[in-house]
Structure formats: C-alpha cells, structure tokens
Amino acid sequence: MKKLPKSILLSVTLVATAGLIGCASTQTAPEQPAPAPEAKPAPAPEPAAKPAPAPLDLSPPPNDTYQVVRGDNLWDISKKPGIYNDPYQWPLIYKANQGKINDADLIYPGQVFDITRGNTPVEIDAAVSHARTRGAWTLGVVEESDRAYLAK
C-alpha cells in the first residue's frame, strides 16, 4: 500500500470531520411531543334541585272488610292480627257497622263488616273503655251501655 502525504491525510481528515459536523448540524433531534396542557378539574356538577317533599296525606287509610264465618264473634274478629290485634277494640267494628249489626252479641256467617283503619287514639280508648266496662249482656237485646257508646 502506498503512503499518502501528510497534507492530504490532514485535508481528508478535515473534510471528513467537517462533513460529519455539517451532517450533525443539519440533523434535528427527534421532536418531543408537546407537553399536554395542564388538566383542569372538571367543574363540580350543579346539585340537582331537590324535589319538593310530597304533601302529607292526613286522610285515614282505606278501610278493609271482613266476612263473618261460623263461630265468629266481634271479640275474636277484633283480636285477629290482620284486624286490630286487640280483642278489646271490638266496639270499633260494632260502631262502624251499626247499620248491619242489631245486637253486638249476635252476628251471622256471611255478613261483611267494614274494618275501619286510622282510628284516632281517642276513638280507640273509648272502644276499649266500653269493652272493659260494658257490663252484663244478653243475646238478642241491645244493652243500654251499647246504645250510649254508639251515640258518642
């Protein structure tokens, strides 16, 4: 191999170096993605307007009915859990059905009685008081204490 003079070697080296420098200077760095804009928290949604409360329904609940079966009496009907769950409230049934019951001590299978709901504490207390203090009774006779209770 032939040896090149130093001046040529130096020139080739300078040209090569300049070319590399030039190439490097024309190359650009890969583009970095632009930073994402700073995320702002979404505004809190406006609270939904609360619906106006429903007006209180102060009307008594609807009445139920009960059909008398053989062996029933007002005491036993009244103590049923689906009726009043208290035998002493039987006068409430009597009073609500006074057009259907002639004598509180004598009812018949097949009769259909209204069972009032939403009785006031005063009405319940009056019924219980009457049941506790009614006194002696006789079949087929409307006792004076029953008449007084129905008149209230």
DRENLO-67243 format. One record per residue (C-alpha): residue number from 1; chain; x, y, z. Coordinates in pm, 1 decimal, padded with zeros to 6 digits. Example, Ala and Ser with C-alpha at 12.3 -4.5 7.8 and 13.67 -1.06 7.14 Angstrom:
2
node num:1&cadena:A&x:01230.0&y:-00450.0&z:00780.0
node num:2&cadena:A&x:01367.0&y:-00106.0&z:00714.0
END
This chain:
152
node num:1&cadena:A&x:00000.0&y:00000.0&z:00000.0
node num:2&cadena:A&x:00122.4&y:00345.5&z:-00089.0
node num:3&cadena:A&x:00164.6&y:00602.8&z:00180.3
node num:4&cadena:A&x:-00021.9&y:00929.7&z:00133.1
node num:5&cadena:A&x:00148.4&y:01254.9&z:00216.1
node num:6&cadena:A&x:00054.6&y:01408.5&z:00548.6
node num:7&cadena:A&x:-00102.4&y:01713.5&z:00392.1
node num:8&cadena:A&x:-00350.4&y:01503.6&z:00200.1
node num:9&cadena:A&x:-00427.7&y:01295.8&z:00503.0
node num:10&cadena:A&x:-00484.4&y:01609.5&z:00702.0
node num:11&cadena:A&x:-00709.7&y:01752.1&z:00429.0
node num:12&cadena:A&x:-00910.8&y:01432.8&z:00404.2
node num:13&cadena:A&x:-00943.3&y:01424.8&z:00781.3
node num:14&cadena:A&x:-01058.3&y:01787.3&z:00792.5
node num:15&cadena:A&x:-01309.7&y:01734.6&z:00510.4
node num:16&cadena:A&x:-01442.8&y:01423.5&z:00674.8
node num:17&cadena:A&x:-01466.5&y:01593.0&z:01011.4
node num:18&cadena:A&x:-01633.6&y:01896.4&z:00860.1
node num:19&cadena:A&x:-01876.8&y:01670.9&z:00679.2
node num:20&cadena:A&x:-01961.7&y:01494.2&z:00998.7
node num:21&cadena:A&x:-02002.3&y:01819.3&z:01180.3
node num:22&cadena:A&x:-02210.3&y:01954.2&z:00896.7
node num:23&cadena:A&x:-02421.4&y:01646.6&z:00887.0
node num:24&cadena:A&x:-02469.5&y:01658.4&z:01258.4
node num:25&cadena:A&x:-02566.9&y:02021.8&z:01246.6
node num:26&cadena:A&x:-02830.4&y:01962.1&z:00980.8
node num:27&cadena:A&x:-02980.4&y:01673.5&z:01165.0
node num:28&cadena:A&x:-03250.1&y:01766.4&z:01408.0
node num:29&cadena:A&x:-03335.4&y:01595.3&z:01727.7
node num:30&cadena:A&x:-03649.2&y:01392.5&z:01713.2
node num:31&cadena:A&x:-03945.3&y:01607.1&z:01802.7
node num:32&cadena:A&x:-04068.2&y:01564.9&z:02151.6
node num:33&cadena:A&x:-04444.4&y:01570.8&z:02186.4
node num:34&cadena:A&x:-04567.9&y:01899.1&z:02316.7
node num:35&cadena:A&x:-04649.3&y:01880.2&z:02682.4
node num:36&cadena:A&x:-05014.1&y:01819.7&z:02743.8
node num:37&cadena:A&x:-05192.5&y:02126.9&z:02864.6
node num:38&cadena:A&x:-05236.1&y:02118.0&z:03235.7
node num:39&cadena:A&x:-05558.9&y:01933.2&z:03305.4
node num:40&cadena:A&x:-05808.1&y:02143.8&z:03490.1
node num:41&cadena:A&x:-06050.3&y:01954.7&z:03711.4
node num:42&cadena:A&x:-06397.0&y:01942.2&z:03568.0
node num:43&cadena:A&x:-06629.6&y:02175.8&z:03749.1
node num:44&cadena:A&x:-06845.9&y:02000.8&z:04004.3
node num:45&cadena:A&x:-07189.4&y:01934.5&z:03861.8
node num:46&cadena:A&x:-07459.3&y:02153.4&z:03997.1
node num:47&cadena:A&x:-07655.2&y:01963.8&z:04259.9
node num:48&cadena:A&x:-07987.6&y:01853.4&z:04124.6
node num:49&cadena:A&x:-08270.2&y:02052.1&z:04263.8
node num:50&cadena:A&x:-08431.9&y:01858.8&z:04542.9
node num:51&cadena:A&x:-08788.9&y:01776.7&z:04458.0
node num:52&cadena:A&x:-09040.5&y:01938.3&z:04681.0
node num:53&cadena:A&x:-09149.7&y:01699.0&z:04953.0
node num:54&cadena:A&x:-09480.3&y:01533.5&z:04887.4
node num:55&cadena:A&x:-09758.0&y:01687.8&z:05090.1
node num:56&cadena:A&x:-09853.6&y:01484.6&z:05392.5
node num:57&cadena:A&x:-10157.0&y:01269.8&z:05335.0
node num:58&cadena:A&x:-10354.4&y:01311.4&z:05652.8
node num:59&cadena:A&x:-10652.4&y:01114.4&z:05531.5
node num:60&cadena:A&x:-10709.8&y:00785.3&z:05712.0
node num:61&cadena:A&x:-10600.5&y:00469.6&z:05535.9
node num:62&cadena:A&x:-10868.2&y:00291.6&z:05335.4
node num:63&cadena:A&x:-11098.3&y:00060.0&z:05521.5
node num:64&cadena:A&x:-11087.2&y:-00315.9&z:05490.7
node num:65&cadena:A&x:-11371.4&y:-00563.7&z:05503.9
node num:66&cadena:A&x:-11413.7&y:-00889.3&z:05688.0
node num:67&cadena:A&x:-11665.1&y:-01163.9&z:05607.7
node num:68&cadena:A&x:-11804.2&y:-01338.2&z:05912.4
node num:69&cadena:A&x:-11762.2&y:-01715.4&z:05927.7
node num:70&cadena:A&x:-11939.3&y:-01964.7&z:06151.2
node num:71&cadena:A&x:-11825.0&y:-01933.0&z:06512.1
node num:72&cadena:A&x:-11708.3&y:-01571.0&z:06481.1
node num:73&cadena:A&x:-11788.3&y:-01301.1&z:06732.5
node num:74&cadena:A&x:-11674.5&y:-00939.4&z:06744.3
node num:75&cadena:A&x:-11421.5&y:-01014.6&z:07021.4
node num:76&cadena:A&x:-11249.4&y:-01288.2&z:06815.8
node num:77&cadena:A&x:-11257.9&y:-01086.1&z:06493.2
node num:78&cadena:A&x:-11103.2&y:-00785.2&z:06665.6
node num:79&cadena:A&x:-10816.2&y:-00985.6&z:06815.8
node num:80&cadena:A&x:-10704.1&y:-01118.7&z:06474.8
node num:81&cadena:A&x:-10358.7&y:-00978.7&z:06380.6
node num:82&cadena:A&x:-10489.9&y:-00853.5&z:06044.6
node num:83&cadena:A&x:-10776.7&y:-00669.3&z:06210.4
node num:84&cadena:A&x:-10684.1&y:-00484.6&z:06533.6
node num:85&cadena:A&x:-10476.7&y:-00746.5&z:06715.8
node num:86&cadena:A&x:-10665.4&y:-00646.8&z:07030.3
node num:87&cadena:A&x:-10994.5&y:-00807.3&z:07135.7
node num:88&cadena:A&x:-11091.6&y:-00500.6&z:07341.1
node num:89&cadena:A&x:-11126.2&y:-00295.3&z:07023.0
node num:90&cadena:A&x:-11433.3&y:-00490.4&z:06907.7
node num:91&cadena:A&x:-11658.9&y:-00185.7&z:06968.1
node num:92&cadena:A&x:-11483.7&y:-00017.3&z:06672.3
node num:93&cadena:A&x:-11624.8&y:-00289.0&z:06444.2
node num:94&cadena:A&x:-11963.7&y:-00260.1&z:06610.8
node num:95&cadena:A&x:-11977.9&y:00116.7&z:06567.6
node num:96&cadena:A&x:-11855.8&y:00110.0&z:06204.7
node num:97&cadena:A&x:-12123.1&y:-00148.5&z:06119.3
node num:98&cadena:A&x:-12413.9&y:-00039.8&z:06336.9
node num:99&cadena:A&x:-12641.1&y:-00047.0&z:06031.2
node num:100&cadena:A&x:-12552.8&y:-00416.7&z:05980.7
node num:101&cadena:A&x:-12540.8&y:-00532.5&z:06344.4
node num:102&cadena:A&x:-12857.2&y:-00524.3&z:06556.1
node num:103&cadena:A&x:-12702.0&y:-00677.1&z:06868.0
node num:104&cadena:A&x:-12323.5&y:-00673.5&z:06927.7
node num:105&cadena:A&x:-12358.6&y:-01024.3&z:07073.4
node num:106&cadena:A&x:-12528.8&y:-01170.6&z:06766.4
node num:107&cadena:A&x:-12362.6&y:-01170.6&z:06423.8
node num:108&cadena:A&x:-12414.2&y:-01412.6&z:06135.5
node num:109&cadena:A&x:-12196.5&y:-01601.2&z:05886.9
node num:110&cadena:A&x:-12180.3&y:-01423.8&z:05552.5
node num:111&cadena:A&x:-12213.7&y:-01072.8&z:05694.9
node num:112&cadena:A&x:-11944.9&y:-00841.6&z:05558.0
node num:113&cadena:A&x:-11817.2&y:-00583.4&z:05804.6
node num:114&cadena:A&x:-11615.9&y:-00271.0&z:05739.3
node num:115&cadena:A&x:-11293.4&y:-00263.4&z:05937.2
node num:116&cadena:A&x:-11200.2&y:00099.1&z:05993.3
node num:117&cadena:A&x:-10835.4&y:00199.6&z:05973.1
node num:118&cadena:A&x:-10677.3&y:00512.4&z:06107.8
node num:119&cadena:A&x:-10886.7&y:00528.8&z:06421.7
node num:120&cadena:A&x:-10770.2&y:00806.8&z:06649.9
node num:121&cadena:A&x:-10628.7&y:00730.3&z:06994.2
node num:122&cadena:A&x:-10941.8&y:00888.1&z:07143.7
node num:123&cadena:A&x:-11167.4&y:00652.2&z:06942.0
node num:124&cadena:A&x:-10957.2&y:00350.2&z:07037.6
node num:125&cadena:A&x:-10956.4&y:00447.4&z:07405.6
node num:126&cadena:A&x:-11334.7&y:00493.3&z:07401.2
node num:127&cadena:A&x:-11381.2&y:00149.7&z:07238.6
node num:128&cadena:A&x:-11151.0&y:-00025.2&z:07486.1
node num:129&cadena:A&x:-11315.0&y:00152.8&z:07778.4
node num:130&cadena:A&x:-11657.8&y:00041.6&z:07658.7
node num:131&cadena:A&x:-11541.2&y:-00318.8&z:07611.2
node num:132&cadena:A&x:-11398.5&y:-00325.1&z:07965.0
node num:133&cadena:A&x:-11696.4&y:-00163.0&z:08137.5
node num:134&cadena:A&x:-11989.4&y:-00283.2&z:07926.6
node num:135&cadena:A&x:-12143.3&y:-00494.5&z:08196.3
node num:136&cadena:A&x:-12373.2&y:-00796.0&z:08161.3
node num:137&cadena:A&x:-12518.7&y:-00872.1&z:07822.4
node num:138&cadena:A&x:-12798.8&y:-01083.0&z:07680.2
node num:139&cadena:A&x:-12836.1&y:-01231.5&z:07332.6
node num:140&cadena:A&x:-13092.8&y:-01053.0&z:07118.1
node num:141&cadena:A&x:-13105.7&y:-00745.3&z:07341.4
node num:142&cadena:A&x:-12922.5&y:-00418.5&z:07271.4
node num:143&cadena:A&x:-12779.4&y:-00318.7&z:07607.1
node num:144&cadena:A&x:-12814.7&y:00040.2&z:07723.2
node num:145&cadena:A&x:-12434.3&y:00069.7&z:07752.5
node num:146&cadena:A&x:-12405.6&y:-00025.7&z:07381.6
node num:147&cadena:A&x:-12660.9&y:00240.6&z:07289.6
node num:148&cadena:A&x:-12466.1&y:00500.5&z:07486.9
node num:149&cadena:A&x:-12140.4&y:00400.5&z:07317.7
node num:150&cadena:A&x:-12292.6&y:00419.3&z:06968.5
node num:151&cadena:A&x:-12438.1&y:00763.9&z:07046.2
node num:152&cadena:A&x:-12090.8&y:00911.8&z:07113.0
END
